[in-house]
Amino acid sequence: MRIGIDLGSRMAKFALMGENGEILKLAECETIRFYKRHGRLEGDSLVLDLAGSGLLGDADLEGAPLVVTGYGRNTIPLRGGED
């Protein structure tokens, strides 16, 4: 599975895709509301609690590659991934 996140200025959108590119789950939330409820700063980085948001479950997130687009893409470091 793969997870796609678009961190837009007004809306944050989330997609869970299967192995063959099929869309398994879509969700969206107002960006500011999402950040206030499920984000926190650690140093200069934004950390998001995706599991705690209820938008994607623990099973969805386990080991899934993550792709981030939108204006907020540079605020989430991909730990253990490639730049």
N, CA, C and O atoms as a GROMACS GRO file, in nm:
protein
  332
    1MET      N    1   0.082  -0.117   0.000
    1MET     CA    2   0.000   0.000   0.000
    1MET      C    3   0.087   0.125   0.000
    1MET      O    4   0.204   0.120   0.038
    2ARG      N    5   0.028   0.235  -0.043
    2ARG     CA    6   0.095   0.364  -0.044
    2ARG      C    7   0.000   0.469   0.014
    2ARG      O    8  -0.122   0.457   0.001
    3ILE      N    9   0.058   0.570   0.077
    3ILE     CA   10  -0.020   0.679   0.133
    3ILE      C   11   0.020   0.807   0.062
    3ILE      O   12   0.139   0.837   0.049
    4GLY      N   13  -0.079   0.882   0.017
    4GLY     CA   14  -0.056   1.012  -0.044
    4GLY      C   15  -0.120   1.119   0.042
    4GLY      O   16  -0.234   1.104   0.086
    5ILE      N   17  -0.047   1.228   0.065
    5ILE     CA   18  -0.098   1.340   0.144
    5ILE      C   19  -0.074   1.468   0.065
    5ILE      O   20   0.037   1.494   0.020
    6ASP      N   21  -0.180   1.547   0.048
    6ASP     CA   22  -0.168   1.678  -0.013
    6ASP      C   23  -0.197   1.781   0.095
    6ASP      O   24  -0.312   1.798   0.136
    7LEU      N   25  -0.094   1.850   0.141
    7LEU     CA   26  -0.108   1.950   0.246
    7LEU      C   27  -0.128   2.087   0.181
    7LEU      O   28  -0.032   2.163   0.165
    8GLY      N   29  -0.251   2.116   0.145
    8GLY     CA   30  -0.283   2.242   0.081
    8GLY      C   31  -0.303   2.353   0.181
    8GLY      O   32  -0.308   2.330   0.302
    9SER      N   33  -0.314   2.475   0.130
    9SER     CA   34  -0.331   2.590   0.218
    9SER      C   35  -0.470   2.593   0.282
    9SER      O   36  -0.487   2.652   0.388
   10ARG      N   37  -0.569   2.530   0.219
   10ARG     CA   38  -0.704   2.529   0.275
   10ARG      C   39  -0.751   2.391   0.318
   10ARG      O   40  -0.821   2.377   0.418
   11MET      N   41  -0.712   2.290   0.244
   11MET     CA   42  -0.755   2.153   0.274
   11MET      C   43  -0.635   2.059   0.275
   11MET      O   44  -0.543   2.073   0.194
   12ALA      N   45  -0.637   1.963   0.366
   12ALA     CA   46  -0.541   1.853   0.369
   12ALA      C   47  -0.616   1.731   0.319
   12ALA      O   48  -0.723   1.697   0.370
   13LYS      N   49  -0.560   1.664   0.218
   13LYS     CA   50  -0.626   1.548   0.159
   13LYS      C   51  -0.537   1.426   0.175
   13LYS      O   52  -0.415   1.434   0.168
   14PHE      N   53  -0.602   1.312   0.197
   14PHE     CA   54  -0.531   1.187   0.226
   14PHE      C   55  -0.586   1.076   0.137
   14PHE      O   56  -0.707   1.065   0.118
   15ALA      N   57  -0.496   0.995   0.083
   15ALA     CA   58  -0.538   0.881   0.001
   15ALA      C   59  -0.458   0.758   0.042
   15ALA      O   60  -0.337   0.766   0.066
   16LEU      N   61  -0.526   0.647   0.049
   16LEU     CA   62  -0.462   0.518   0.069
   16LEU      C   63  -0.480   0.440  -0.059
   16LEU      O   64  -0.593   0.419  -0.103
   17MET      N   65  -0.370   0.396  -0.121
   17MET     CA   66  -0.375   0.324  -0.248
   17MET      C   67  -0.322   0.183  -0.230
   17MET      O   68  -0.228   0.158  -0.155
   18GLY      N   69  -0.385   0.091  -0.301
   18GLY     CA   70  -0.344  -0.049  -0.298
   18GLY      C   71  -0.224  -0.074  -0.386
   18GLY      O   72  -0.172   0.017  -0.451
   19GLU      N   73  -0.180  -0.197  -0.389
   19GLU     CA   74  -0.062  -0.238  -0.465
   19GLU      C   75  -0.074  -0.210  -0.614
   19GLU      O   76   0.028  -0.186  -0.680
   20ASN      N   77  -0.194  -0.214  -0.668
   20ASN     CA   78  -0.214  -0.192  -0.811
   20ASN      C   79  -0.259  -0.051  -0.844
   20ASN      O   80  -0.305  -0.024  -0.955
   21GLY      N   81  -0.245   0.041  -0.748
   21GLY     CA   82  -0.280   0.180  -0.769
   21GLY      C   83  -0.426   0.213  -0.746
   21GLY      O   84  -0.468   0.327  -0.766
   22GLU      N   85  -0.504   0.114  -0.704
   22GLU     CA   86  -0.645   0.141  -0.677
   22GLU      C   87  -0.661   0.222  -0.550
   22GLU      O   88  -0.586   0.202  -0.454
   23ILE      N   89  -0.756   0.313  -0.549
   23ILE     CA   90  -0.781   0.396  -0.432
   23ILE      C   91  -0.868   0.318  -0.335
   23ILE      O   92  -0.980   0.279  -0.368
   24LEU      N   93  -0.815   0.297  -0.215
   24LEU     CA   94  -0.885   0.222  -0.112
   24LEU      C   95  -0.959   0.312  -0.014
   24LEU      O   96  -1.064   0.275   0.039
   25LYS      N   97  -0.905   0.432   0.009
   25LYS     CA   98  -0.966   0.523   0.105
   25LYS      C   99  -0.926   0.666   0.070
   25LYS      O  100  -0.811   0.693   0.036
   26LEU      N  101  -1.023   0.757   0.077
   26LEU     CA  102  -0.998   0.899   0.060
   26LEU      C  103  -1.054   0.974   0.180
   26LEU      O  104  -1.159   0.937   0.233
   27ALA      N  105  -0.986   1.079   0.222
   27ALA     CA  106  -1.035   1.161   0.333
   27ALA      C  107  -0.979   1.302   0.315
   27ALA      O  108  -0.876   1.321   0.250
   28GLU      N  109  -1.049   1.400   0.372
   28GLU     CA  110  -0.998   1.536   0.370
   28GLU      C  111  -1.044   1.610   0.495
   28GLU      O  112  -1.141   1.572   0.560
   29CYS      N  113  -0.971   1.716   0.526
   29CYS     CA  114  -0.998   1.795   0.646
   29CYS      C  115  -0.945   1.936   0.620
   29CYS      O  116  -0.849   1.952   0.544
   30GLU      N  117  -1.004   2.036   0.682
   30GLU     CA  118  -0.950   2.171   0.672
   30GLU      C  119  -0.809   2.170   0.730
   30GLU      O  120  -0.786   2.116   0.839
   31THR      N  121  -0.716   2.228   0.659
   31THR     CA  122  -0.575   2.222   0.697
   31THR      C  123  -0.549   2.277   0.838
   31THR      O  124  -0.485   2.210   0.919
   32ILE      N  125  -0.598   2.397   0.867
   32ILE     CA  126  -0.571   2.457   0.999
   32ILE      C  127  -0.630   2.372   1.110
   32ILE      O  128  -0.565   2.349   1.212
   33ARG      N  129  -0.752   2.325   1.092
   33ARG     CA  130  -0.815   2.239   1.194
   33ARG      C  131  -0.733   2.112   1.213
   33ARG      O  132  -0.712   2.068   1.326
   34PHE      N  133  -0.688   2.052   1.102
   34PHE     CA  134  -0.608   1.929   1.111
   34PHE      C  135  -0.479   1.955   1.187
   34PHE      O  136  -0.444   1.878   1.276
   35TYR      N  137  -0.408   2.063   1.153
   35TYR     CA  138  -0.282   2.094   1.222
   35TYR      C  139  -0.304   2.116   1.371
   35TYR      O  140  -0.228   2.067   1.453
   36LYS      N  141  -0.410   2.191   1.407
   36LYS     CA  142  -0.436   2.220   1.547
   36LYS      C  143  -0.468   2.095   1.628
   36LYS      O  144  -0.426   2.082   1.743
   37ARG      N  145  -0.542   2.003   1.568
   37ARG     CA  146  -0.585   1.882   1.640
   37ARG      C  147  -0.482   1.770   1.635
   37ARG      O  148  -0.470   1.694   1.731
   38HIS      N  149  -0.409   1.759   1.526
   38HIS     CA  150  -0.326   1.640   1.506
   38HIS      C  151  -0.180   1.670   1.471
   38HIS      O  152  -0.107   1.580   1.429
   39GLY      N  153  -0.138   1.794   1.488
   39GLY     CA  154  -0.001   1.829   1.457
   39GLY      C  155   0.069   1.891   1.577
   39GLY      O  156   0.004   1.943   1.668
   40ARG      N  157   0.200   1.884   1.576
   40ARG     CA  158   0.279   1.950   1.678
   40ARG      C  159   0.417   1.978   1.618
   40ARG      O  160   0.461   1.909   1.526
   41LEU      N  161   0.483   2.077   1.671
   41LEU     CA  162   0.617   2.111   1.625
   41LEU      C  163   0.720   2.039   1.710
   41LEU      O  164   0.710   2.035   1.833
   42GLU      N  165   0.819   1.983   1.644
   42GLU     CA  166   0.937   1.927   1.710
   42GLU      C  167   1.056   1.993   1.643
   42GLU      O  168   1.094   1.956   1.532
   43GLY      N  169   1.115   2.090   1.711
   43GLY     CA  170   1.221   2.168   1.649
   43GLY      C  171   1.162   2.248   1.535
   43GLY      O  172   1.067   2.324   1.555
   44ASP      N  173   1.216   2.232   1.416
   44ASP     CA  174   1.166   2.302   1.297
   44ASP      C  175   1.074   2.215   1.214
   44ASP      O  176   1.033   2.257   1.105
   45SER      N  177   1.040   2.097   1.261
   45SER     CA  178   0.960   2.003   1.182
   45SER      C  179   0.818   1.991   1.237
   45SER      O  180   0.796   2.000   1.358
   46LEU      N  181   0.724   1.971   1.147
   46LEU     CA  182   0.586   1.945   1.184
   46LEU      C  183   0.568   1.794   1.192
   46LEU      O  184   0.603   1.722   1.098
   47VAL      N  185   0.514   1.746   1.303
   47VAL     CA  186   0.487   1.604   1.320
   47VAL      C  187   0.335   1.587   1.322
   47VAL      O  188   0.265   1.654   1.398
   48LEU      N  189   0.285   1.498   1.238
   48LEU     CA  190   0.142   1.473   1.228
   48LEU      C  191   0.106   1.339   1.289
   48LEU      O  192   0.175   1.240   1.265
   49ASP      N  193   0.001   1.336   1.366
   49ASP     CA  194  -0.051   1.211   1.424
   49ASP      C  195  -0.160   1.158   1.331
   49ASP      O  196  -0.278   1.179   1.356
   50LEU      N  197  -0.119   1.089   1.226
   50LEU     CA  198  -0.216   1.038   1.128
   50LEU      C  199  -0.306   0.931   1.188
   50LEU      O  200  -0.426   0.930   1.160
   51ALA      N  201  -0.250   0.843   1.268
   51ALA     CA  202  -0.333   0.738   1.329
   51ALA      C  203  -0.434   0.799   1.425
   51ALA      O  204  -0.550   0.759   1.426
   52GLY      N  205  -0.391   0.896   1.504
   52GLY     CA  206  -0.479   0.961   1.599
   52GLY      C  207  -0.588   1.045   1.534
   52GLY      O  208  -0.690   1.074   1.596
   53SER      N  209  -0.567   1.084   1.408
   53SER     CA  210  -0.665   1.165   1.338
   53SER      C  211  -0.790   1.086   1.300
   53SER      O  212  -0.896   1.143   1.278
   54GLY      N  213  -0.776   0.954   1.292
   54GLY     CA  214  -0.888   0.871   1.249
   54GLY      C  215  -0.906   0.868   1.097
   54GLY      O  216  -0.991   0.795   1.047
   55LEU      N  217  -0.826   0.946   1.025
   55LEU     CA  218  -0.837   0.947   0.879
   55LEU      C  219  -0.777   0.821   0.818
   55LEU      O  220  -0.829   0.769   0.719
   56LEU      N  221  -0.669   0.774   0.875
   56LEU     CA  222  -0.605   0.650   0.833
   56LEU      C  223  -0.576   0.569   0.958
   56LEU      O  224  -0.533   0.624   1.059
   57GLY      N  225  -0.599   0.440   0.953
   57GLY     CA  226  -0.578   0.355   1.069
   57GLY      C  227  -0.435   0.306   1.082
   57GLY      O  228  -0.355   0.320   0.989
   58ASP      N  229  -0.404   0.250   1.198
   58ASP     CA  230  -0.270   0.195   1.222
   58ASP      C  231  -0.232   0.093   1.116
   58ASP      O  232  -0.119   0.091   1.069
   59ALA      N  233  -0.326   0.007   1.079
   59ALA     CA  234  -0.298  -0.097   0.979
   59ALA      C  235  -0.266  -0.034   0.844
   59ALA      O  236  -0.182  -0.085   0.770
   60ASP      N  237  -0.333   0.077   0.811
   60ASP     CA  238  -0.307   0.147   0.685
   60ASP      C  239  -0.166   0.205   0.683
   60ASP      O  240  -0.100   0.206   0.579
   61LEU      N  241  -0.121   0.254   0.797
   61LEU     CA  242   0.007   0.325   0.806
   61LEU      C  243   0.127   0.235   0.820
   61LEU      O  244   0.239   0.276   0.790
   62GLU      N  245   0.108   0.114   0.865
   62GLU     CA  246   0.218   0.022   0.895
   62GLU      C  247   0.301  -0.008   0.771
   62GLU      O  248   0.258  -0.081   0.682
   63GLY      N  249   0.422   0.049   0.766
   63GLY     CA  250   0.517   0.020   0.660
   63GLY      C  251   0.482   0.074   0.523
   63GLY      O  252   0.551   0.043   0.426
   64ALA      N  253   0.378   0.155   0.512
   64ALA     CA  254   0.338   0.206   0.381
   64ALA      C  255   0.425   0.325   0.342
   64ALA      O  256   0.448   0.415   0.423
   65PRO      N  257   0.474   0.326   0.217
   65PRO     CA  258   0.549   0.443   0.170
   65PRO      C  259   0.459   0.566   0.172
   65PRO      O  260   0.338   0.556   0.152
   66LEU      N  261   0.518   0.682   0.195
   66LEU     CA  262   0.443   0.806   0.209
   66LEU      C  263   0.491   0.906   0.105
   66LEU      O  264   0.611   0.927   0.088
   67VAL      N  265   0.396   0.969   0.035
   67VAL     CA  266   0.425   1.075  -0.061
   67VAL      C  267   0.348   1.198  -0.016
   67VAL      O  268   0.227   1.191   0.006
   68VAL      N  269   0.418   1.312  -0.003
   68VAL     CA  270   0.355   1.436   0.043
   68VAL      C  271   0.371   1.541  -0.065
   68VAL      O  272   0.481   1.563  -0.117
   69THR      N  273   0.259   1.609  -0.099
   69THR     CA  274   0.261   1.718  -0.196
   69THR      C  275   0.196   1.841  -0.132
   69THR      O  276   0.153   1.835  -0.017
   70GLY      N  277   0.191   1.950  -0.206
   70GLY     CA  278   0.126   2.071  -0.157
   70GLY      C  279   0.225   2.160  -0.085
   70GLY      O  280   0.343   2.128  -0.072
   71TYR      N  281   0.174   2.274  -0.037
   71TYR     CA  282   0.262   2.373   0.023
   71TYR      C  283   0.330   2.323   0.149
   71TYR      O  284   0.437   2.373   0.184
   72GLY      N  285   0.272   2.225   0.218
   72GLY     CA  286   0.329   2.175   0.342
   72GLY      C  287   0.428   2.061   0.325
   72GLY      O  288   0.477   2.006   0.423
   73ARG      N  289   0.457   2.025   0.202
   73ARG     CA  290   0.541   1.906   0.178
   73ARG      C  291   0.682   1.918   0.237
   73ARG      O  292   0.744   1.816   0.270
   74ASN      N  293   0.731   2.039   0.250
   74ASN     CA  294   0.865   2.057   0.302
   74ASN      C  295   0.871   2.061   0.454
   74ASN      O  296   0.979   2.075   0.512
   75THR      N  297   0.756   2.050   0.520
   75THR     CA  298   0.753   2.056   0.666
   75THR      C  299   0.759   1.919   0.730
   75THR      O  300   0.775   1.909   0.852
   76ILE      N  301   0.746   1.813   0.650
   76ILE     CA  302   0.747   1.678   0.705
   76ILE      C  303   0.870   1.604   0.654
   76ILE      O  304   0.874   1.563   0.538
   77PRO      N  305   0.970   1.586   0.739
   77PRO     CA  306   1.087   1.510   0.697
   77PRO      C  307   1.051   1.362   0.684
   77PRO      O  308   0.977   1.308   0.766
   78LEU      N  309   1.104   1.299   0.580
   78LEU     CA  310   1.081   1.155   0.559
   78LEU      C  311   1.193   1.080   0.629
   78LEU      O  312   1.300   1.058   0.571
   79ARG      N  313   1.169   1.040   0.750
   79ARG     CA  314   1.271   0.970   0.828
   79ARG      C  315   1.297   0.832   0.771
   79ARG      O  316   1.205   0.753   0.751
   80GLY      N  317   1.422   0.805   0.746
   80GLY     CA  318   1.460   0.675   0.693
   80GLY      C  319   1.437   0.662   0.543
   80GLY      O  320   1.467   0.559   0.484
   81GLY      N  321   1.384   0.766   0.482
   81GLY     CA  322   1.357   0.763   0.338
   81GLY      C  323   1.462   0.840   0.262
   81GLY      O  324   1.558   0.890   0.320
   82GLU      N  325   1.442   0.848   0.134
   82GLU     CA  326   1.534   0.923   0.049
   82GLU      C  327   1.477   1.060   0.025
   82GLU      O  328   1.355   1.078   0.023
   83ASP      N  329   1.565   1.159   0.007
   83ASP     CA  330   1.521   1.296  -0.025
   83ASP      C  331   1.485   1.306  -0.170
   83ASP      O  332   1.446   1.414  -0.216
   0.00000   0.00000   0.00000
